[in-house]
Amino acid sequence: MSKLKNEPLLLKKAIEVGEKYAKNRGYAEFSPTDAAKDKIESLYRLLVMDKLIQPLALDQENSINMKHKLALWIARQLPKDHVLLK
């Protein structure tokens, strides 16, 4: 698994977009006190359930790999000339 350029910023953007997606799907909003780890896992599971991303193998499900999957997901959603992809 190779690290993406700007991966922390892509992850932040993925959480932001993912929260909006979850809210539009009818899920309750995340609380400002929710841990980032919990948000990441919830968003990852929602995107897998909606078949927007491929699930990780069960022995690979950890926070590092979930973060990477979310960063990959948002990188594919952004326009090719987006600042985070340069």
Backbone as CSV, one residue per row, in Angstrom:
resi,resn,N_x,N_y,N_z,CA_x,CA_y,CA_z,C_x,C_y,C_z
1,MET,0.855,-1.173,0.000,0.000,0.000,0.000,0.896,1.229,0.000
2,SER,0.831,2.001,-1.053,1.649,3.194,-1.128,0.875,4.396,-0.596
3,LYS,1.596,5.234,0.090,0.979,6.414,0.672,0.709,7.444,-0.419
4,LEU,-0.434,8.072,-0.334,-0.801,9.112,-1.289,-0.157,10.432,-0.890
5,LYS,0.091,11.250,-1.890,0.565,12.592,-1.600,-0.601,13.358,-0.967
6,ASN,-0.345,14.102,0.078,-1.373,14.862,0.802,-2.413,13.957,1.467
7,GLU,-2.028,12.750,1.845,-2.998,11.806,2.423,-3.705,12.349,3.669
8,PRO,-3.019,13.015,4.604,-3.750,13.553,5.764,-4.813,14.578,5.372
9,LEU,-4.505,15.412,4.380,-5.481,16.407,3.927,-6.625,15.751,3.163
10,LEU,-6.293,14.721,2.398,-7.345,13.970,1.696,-8.266,13.280,2.693
11,LEU,-7.703,12.746,3.764,-8.514,12.091,4.790,-9.448,13.097,5.444
12,LYS,-8.930,14.282,5.735,-9.762,15.330,6.343,-10.928,15.679,5.416
13,LYS,-10.639,15.795,4.127,-11.684,16.097,3.145,-12.677,14.935,3.047
14,ALA,-12.172,13.704,3.107,-13.040,12.523,3.045,-14.001,12.489,4.236
15,ILE,-13.516,12.846,5.401,-14.385,12.873,6.584,-15.457,13.938,6.412
16,GLU,-15.060,15.096,5.923,-16.009,16.191,5.708,-17.101,15.790,4.715
17,VAL,-16.699,15.250,3.587,-17.658,14.834,2.554,-18.462,13.628,3.037
18,GLY,-17.799,12.706,3.707,-18.468,11.521,4.229,-19.541,11.844,5.250
19,GLU,-19.279,12.835,6.084,-20.286,13.241,7.070,-21.532,13.782,6.368
20,LYS,-21.336,14.567,5.313,-22.477,15.093,4.553,-23.236,13.954,3.875
21,TYR,-22.488,12.998,3.327,-23.107,11.842,2.683,-23.937,11.048,3.688
22,ALA,-23.370,10.813,4.869,-24.077,10.056,5.903,-25.350,10.782,6.334
23,LYS,-25.256,12.082,6.478,-26.435,12.861,6.880,-27.519,12.770,5.806
24,ASN,-27.135,12.864,4.529,-28.100,12.739,3.434,-28.714,11.345,3.370
25,ARG,-27.990,10.346,3.848,-28.492,8.977,3.876,-29.435,8.745,5.054
26,GLY,-29.543,9.729,5.949,-30.470,9.596,7.061,-29.828,9.265,8.386
27,TYR,-28.506,9.197,8.420,-27.828,8.936,9.678,-27.758,10.214,10.492
28,ALA,-27.755,10.066,11.797,-27.634,11.225,12.676,-26.259,11.854,12.479
29,GLU,-26.175,13.136,12.750,-24.902,13.833,12.601,-23.897,13.338,13.630
30,PHE,-22.632,13.468,13.278,-21.579,13.162,14.233,-21.497,14.303,15.234
31,SER,-21.217,13.956,16.453,-21.047,14.953,17.497,-19.646,15.532,17.405
32,PRO,-19.467,16.808,17.758,-18.119,17.385,17.755,-17.167,16.657,18.714
33,THR,-17.719,15.936,19.660,-16.871,15.221,20.619,-16.561,13.792,20.178
34,ASP,-17.120,13.349,19.046,-16.813,12.015,18.536,-15.346,11.947,18.130
35,ALA,-14.712,10.862,18.477,-13.308,10.672,18.112,-13.183,10.464,16.609
36,ALA,-12.077,10.946,16.036,-11.843,10.787,14.605,-11.816,9.309,14.232
37,LYS,-11.271,8.475,15.106,-11.203,7.040,14.852,-12.606,6.456,14.662
38,ASP,-13.543,6.897,15.488,-14.923,6.411,15.383,-15.591,6.899,14.095
39,LYS,-15.332,8.155,13.732,-15.891,8.699,12.496,-15.357,7.924,11.293
40,ILE,-14.061,7.672,11.301,-13.429,6.970,10.184,-14.015,5.582,10.024
41,GLU,-14.144,4.860,11.126,-14.694,3.502,11.045,-16.146,3.522,10.593
42,SER,-16.936,4.450,11.105,-18.348,4.536,10.714,-18.488,4.871,9.231
43,LEU,-17.717,5.837,8.767,-17.789,6.220,7.356,-17.302,5.099,6.450
44,TYR,-16.233,4.429,6.863,-15.728,3.299,6.082,-16.811,2.233,5.947
45,ARG,-17.446,1.868,7.050,-18.470,0.818,7.021,-19.693,1.239,6.198
46,LEU,-20.068,2.514,6.272,-21.188,3.009,5.474,-20.863,2.928,3.984
47,LEU,-19.664,3.353,3.607,-19.281,3.324,2.197,-19.162,1.897,1.670
48,VAL,-18.712,0.979,2.512,-18.655,-0.429,2.119,-20.069,-0.974,1.953
49,MET,-20.934,-0.654,2.898,-22.313,-1.131,2.849,-23.020,-0.623,1.587
50,ASP,-22.733,0.623,1.197,-23.337,1.203,-0.006,-22.577,0.835,-1.279
51,LYS,-21.552,0.010,-1.123,-20.733,-0.483,-2.238,-20.057,0.635,-3.024
52,LEU,-19.636,1.673,-2.302,-18.893,2.758,-2.924,-17.386,2.517,-2.848
53,ILE,-16.966,1.651,-1.925,-15.569,1.243,-1.835,-15.519,-0.259,-1.591
54,GLN,-14.416,-0.862,-2.004,-14.206,-2.288,-1.775,-13.851,-2.510,-0.311
55,PRO,-14.412,-3.518,0.320,-14.050,-3.790,1.714,-12.636,-4.346,1.819
56,LEU,-12.017,-4.062,2.931,-10.709,-4.631,3.233,-10.890,-6.087,3.650
57,ALA,-9.846,-6.873,3.493,-9.880,-8.237,4.024,-10.011,-8.138,5.541
58,LEU,-10.680,-9.105,6.145,-10.939,-9.037,7.588,-9.666,-8.882,8.411
59,ASP,-8.586,-9.529,7.990,-7.343,-9.413,8.757,-6.622,-8.090,8.490
60,GLN,-7.116,-7.299,7.531,-6.519,-5.997,7.205,-7.318,-4.817,7.750
61,GLU,-8.454,-5.100,8.396,-9.294,-4.020,8.914,-8.654,-3.399,10.144
62,ASN,-8.008,-2.275,9.953,-7.467,-1.496,11.056,-7.576,-0.022,10.676
63,SER,-7.326,0.848,11.622,-7.560,2.270,11.372,-6.646,2.825,10.280
64,ILE,-5.430,2.340,10.177,-4.509,2.845,9.149,-5.035,2.516,7.751
65,ASN,-5.462,1.288,7.562,-5.978,0.884,6.252,-7.319,1.544,5.936
66,MET,-8.159,1.754,6.960,-9.433,2.434,6.734,-9.194,3.889,6.327
67,LYS,-8.226,4.534,6.969,-7.878,5.910,6.604,-7.416,5.966,5.152
68,HIS,-6.590,5.020,4.774,-6.076,4.983,3.408,-7.208,4.767,2.401
69,LYS,-8.134,3.875,2.719,-9.280,3.619,1.836,-10.131,4.877,1.654
70,LEU,-10.354,5.609,2.752,-11.140,6.841,2.655,-10.411,7.891,1.827
71,ALA,-9.093,7.987,1.999,-8.311,8.936,1.211,-8.354,8.575,-0.268
72,LEU,-8.253,7.290,-0.594,-8.359,6.842,-1.988,-9.739,7.163,-2.564
73,TRP,-10.766,6.930,-1.763,-12.136,7.186,-2.201,-12.317,8.656,-2.576
74,ILE,-11.880,9.553,-1.707,-12.092,10.979,-1.989,-11.197,11.432,-3.126
75,ALA,-10.003,10.866,-3.247,-9.109,11.241,-4.344,-9.746,10.918,-5.691
76,ARG,-10.520,9.850,-5.734,-11.200,9.476,-6.980,-12.426,10.344,-7.254
77,GLN,-12.968,10.972,-6.214,-14.155,11.807,-6.367,-13.800,13.236,-6.783
78,LEU,-12.600,13.666,-6.461,-12.195,15.040,-6.739,-11.831,15.203,-8.216
79,PRO,-12.004,16.420,-8.738,-11.571,16.668,-10.118,-10.062,16.503,-10.250
80,LYS,-9.598,16.140,-11.429,-8.175,15.865,-11.658,-7.277,17.057,-11.315
81,ASP,-7.786,18.268,-11.462,-6.957,19.451,-11.207,-7.134,20.024,-9.804
82,HIS,-7.720,19.272,-8.893,-7.931,19.734,-7.510,-6.580,19.927,-6.813
83,VAL,-6.519,20.911,-5.955,-5.283,21.265,-5.235,-4.724,20.088,-4.439
84,LEU,-5.557,19.285,-3.826,-5.088,18.174,-3.004,-4.461,17.047,-3.813
85,LEU,-4.702,17.020,-5.100,-4.160,15.949,-5.941,-2.838,16.331,-6.605
86,LYS,-2.400,17.565,-6.367,-1.138,18.026,-6.977,0.030,17.762,-6.078
